[in-house]
Amino acid sequence: MGPYVTERGYQERGSAGANYLSGRDHLNGFKRAYKGLSAAEILPRLAHSSYSVEIAQIRAAKPDAVSCFSLAGWR
């Protein structure tokens, strides 16, 4: 995903991923391949029931692209 977003010319990205090993690995892999700036990086806890605060934080940062990794619904 990182190379794709870079090739498309997006300058700033927002990222969200569940705060556990796979979520952090996803964000780190994206950052390794992405050549732009980070507008926001959110790591909510696993099995979070509402992401309204996190979505508001990403929207407030106004990124050009958003990368998200979540296992919503797992409990």
Backbone as CSV, one residue per row, in Angstrom:
resi,resn,N_x,N_y,N_z,CA_x,CA_y,CA_z,C_x,C_y,C_z
1,MET,0.819,-1.193,0.000,0.000,0.000,0.000,0.866,1.261,0.000
2,GLY,1.978,1.246,0.712,2.858,2.411,0.770,3.362,2.864,-0.587
3,PRO,3.895,1.927,-1.425,4.342,2.345,-2.758,3.202,2.884,-3.626
4,TYR,2.025,2.282,-3.518,0.874,2.735,-4.299,0.513,4.175,-3.944
5,VAL,0.442,4.472,-2.656,0.080,5.820,-2.206,1.159,6.820,-2.617
6,THR,2.421,6.408,-2.548,3.518,7.278,-2.983,3.429,7.559,-4.476
7,GLU,3.204,6.510,-5.282,3.110,6.674,-6.737,1.943,7.564,-7.154
8,ARG,0.859,7.542,-6.387,-0.308,8.363,-6.695,-0.082,9.830,-6.354
9,GLY,0.999,10.153,-5.661,1.337,11.532,-5.375,0.724,12.113,-4.109
10,TYR,0.210,11.265,-3.243,-0.350,11.769,-1.986,0.781,12.252,-1.089
11,GLN,0.650,13.463,-0.569,1.721,14.082,0.212,1.659,13.737,1.703
12,GLU,0.468,13.665,2.252,0.310,13.358,3.680,-0.653,12.195,3.845
13,ARG,-0.357,11.335,4.780,-1.227,10.195,5.014,-1.600,10.124,6.485
14,GLY,-2.759,9.571,6.715,-3.205,9.249,8.062,-3.243,7.737,8.168
15,SER,-2.965,7.214,9.344,-2.966,5.765,9.530,-3.665,5.409,10.820
16,ALA,-4.354,4.289,10.778,-4.981,3.737,11.975,-4.770,2.237,11.948
17,GLY,-4.437,1.693,13.095,-4.250,0.249,13.205,-4.458,-0.185,14.632
18,ALA,-5.040,-1.350,14.803,-5.278,-1.866,16.154,-3.952,-1.972,16.908
19,ASN,-3.959,-1.620,18.175,-2.740,-1.580,18.976,-2.374,-2.975,19.489
20,TYR,-1.855,-3.775,18.593,-1.274,-5.076,18.910,-0.304,-5.397,17.781
21,LEU,0.379,-6.515,17.851,1.485,-6.800,16.945,1.129,-6.642,15.467
22,SER,0.062,-7.247,15.000,-0.278,-7.168,13.565,-0.615,-5.746,13.129
23,GLY,-1.342,-5.011,13.951,-1.669,-3.631,13.619,-0.437,-2.751,13.530
24,ARG,0.477,-2.904,14.501,1.717,-2.118,14.474,2.605,-2.531,13.301
25,ASP,2.656,-3.841,12.986,3.429,-4.302,11.827,2.894,-3.704,10.529
26,HIS,1.566,-3.654,10.405,0.953,-3.064,9.209,1.390,-1.607,9.058
27,LEU,1.301,-0.840,10.139,1.675,0.577,10.060,3.159,0.742,9.774
28,ASN,4.001,-0.075,10.394,5.446,0.031,10.153,5.803,-0.335,8.714
29,GLY,5.151,-1.353,8.155,5.386,-1.712,6.761,4.963,-0.607,5.812
30,PHE,3.826,0.004,6.097,3.356,1.118,5.286,4.347,2.272,5.350
31,LYS,4.796,2.628,6.557,5.731,3.746,6.724,7.064,3.476,6.028
32,ARG,7.503,2.232,6.038,8.776,1.876,5.416,8.728,2.125,3.895
33,ALA,7.584,1.898,3.282,7.469,2.023,1.830,6.913,3.372,1.374
34,TYR,6.332,4.144,2.267,5.718,5.421,1.916,6.746,6.535,2.030
35,LYS,6.786,7.421,1.056,7.804,8.487,1.013,7.254,9.867,1.349
36,GLY,6.042,9.955,1.866,5.461,11.255,2.197,5.492,11.535,3.695
37,LEU,4.681,12.471,4.114,4.597,12.876,5.522,3.466,12.151,6.234
38,SER,3.564,12.069,7.541,2.516,11.468,8.353,1.677,12.570,8.986
39,ALA,0.397,12.639,8.635,-0.499,13.641,9.205,-1.052,13.174,10.552
40,ALA,-1.312,11.868,10.678,-1.861,11.311,11.922,-1.589,9.822,11.954
41,GLU,-1.318,9.320,13.144,-1.139,7.880,13.336,-1.867,7.492,14.614
42,ILE,-2.888,6.673,14.469,-3.770,6.318,15.578,-3.659,4.816,15.843
43,LEU,-3.522,4.433,17.115,-3.461,3.018,17.501,-4.485,2.735,18.598
44,PRO,-5.754,2.575,18.243,-6.762,2.263,19.259,-6.589,0.830,19.777
45,ARG,-7.082,0.568,20.966,-6.946,-0.773,21.545,-7.757,-1.792,20.743
46,LEU,-7.351,-3.016,20.813,-8.027,-4.105,20.118,-9.432,-4.283,20.681
47,ALA,-10.387,-4.624,19.836,-11.795,-4.835,20.207,-12.444,-3.554,20.717
48,HIS,-12.017,-2.451,20.168,-12.603,-1.155,20.476,-14.019,-1.140,19.907
49,SER,-14.992,-0.644,20.640,-16.380,-0.716,20.166,-16.815,0.481,19.315
50,SER,-16.174,1.628,19.488,-16.535,2.813,18.713,-15.262,3.552,18.316
51,TYR,-15.156,3.840,17.041,-13.967,4.521,16.535,-14.239,5.983,16.210
52,SER,-15.291,6.557,16.759,-15.665,7.924,16.407,-14.583,8.941,16.786
53,VAL,-13.934,8.761,17.921,-12.883,9.693,18.340,-11.686,9.584,17.399
54,GLU,-11.295,8.354,17.070,-10.157,8.147,16.184,-10.435,8.680,14.778
55,ILE,-11.630,8.454,14.290,-12.006,8.967,12.971,-11.981,10.494,12.977
56,ALA,-12.460,11.103,14.039,-12.431,12.567,14.152,-10.997,13.091,14.171
57,GLN,-10.090,12.379,14.837,-8.687,12.806,14.874,-8.066,12.753,13.475
58,ILE,-8.357,11.699,12.749,-7.818,11.587,11.391,-8.427,12.659,10.489
59,ARG,-9.731,12.866,10.587,-10.379,13.906,9.763,-9.811,15.286,10.064
60,ALA,-9.540,15.566,11.348,-9.000,16.872,11.732,-7.604,17.095,11.152
61,ALA,-6.843,16.027,10.978,-5.493,16.141,10.414,-5.527,16.390,8.914
62,LYS,-6.664,16.111,8.259,-6.876,16.335,6.827,-5.795,15.701,5.941
63,PRO,-5.571,14.387,6.095,-4.579,13.729,5.228,-5.111,13.556,3.806
64,ASP,-4.202,13.352,2.872,-4.575,13.077,1.481,-5.036,11.627,1.307
65,ALA,-4.501,10.728,2.132,-4.825,9.299,2.052,-4.859,8.724,3.468
66,VAL,-5.585,7.631,3.637,-5.682,6.971,4.942,-5.441,5.481,4.762
67,SER,-4.580,4.933,5.609,-4.332,3.502,5.658,-4.908,2.988,6.969
68,CYS,-5.634,1.884,6.912,-6.283,1.372,8.114,-6.151,-0.148,8.192
69,PHE,-5.825,-0.643,9.374,-5.794,-2.076,9.636,-6.538,-2.322,10.936
70,SER,-7.588,-3.119,10.882,-8.391,-3.356,12.073,-9.036,-4.721,12.016
71,LEU,-9.258,-5.290,13.166,-10.021,-6.523,13.287,-11.300,-6.221,14.046
72,ALA,-12.019,-5.208,13.599,-13.244,-4.788,14.257,-14.213,-5.975,14.348
73,GLY,-14.821,-6.116,15.466,-15.772,-7.194,15.658,-15.173,-8.386,16.391
74,TRP,-13.851,-8.507,16.438,-13.234,-9.603,17.193,-13.312,-9.276,18.668
75,ARG,-13.752,-10.190,19.454,-13.836,-9.979,20.910,-13.398,-11.211,21.630
